[in-house]
Amino acid sequence: MKSTEIRHFRDLIRRLQRSIGWQAKSDADCCGITIAQCHALLEIGKKEKLSLTDLAEVLELDPSTLSRTIETMVAGGLVNRNVNPDDRRYVALSLSAKGRATFDRINQTYDHYYQTVFARIPADKHDQLMESINLLTRAVVETERISN
């Protein structure tokens, strides 16, 4: 691939990152939480219960870094920490009622926004777009694994 094509590709990705980043920031801000808390909340809400270790793996974060985010969410009444009586080292995270309401509000906001975005793309390109985003995501994840 020519360097001009690579730079154009990079430019497109950068523009997409900025646009999505600003949208995500405004969505999280409207709910009074940080982007990191928003990502954690969405993952916990999808799974109902999730260990800190599993959540760190999904978010590709160090558990100690994520632990501080979770502490803030527990203190803010968004997340419950449930200790397994058989293995006190295992802590399952779940959403509180306040966390569930925030989860629902974030999903409604994102669903509406991305439904509007998707509607601007010709219907006959939807499958192609989904496949392309999936390929790009897998390539980026694989490249990150190899690099680390």
Number of C-alpha atoms within 10 A of each C-alpha: 5 7 8 9 10 11 11 12 11 12 12 11 12 12 11 12 12 11 11 12 13 12 14 19 15 14 21 21 13 14 14 12 18 17 16 14 18 22 16 22 25 19 18 24 21 13 12 13 18 20 17 22 18 13 23 18 12 11 15 10 13 13 17 12 10 19 15 11 15 23 14 14 21 18 10 12 14 22 24 20 18 15 14 11 9 7 8 9 9 14 18 19 23 24 26 17 13 13 22 19 14 23 22 14 16 20 14 11 15 15 12 12 13 11 11 11 10 14 10 9 11 8 10 8 11 13 10 11 13 11 12 12 12 12 12 12 12 12 12 12 12 11 11 10 9 8 7 5
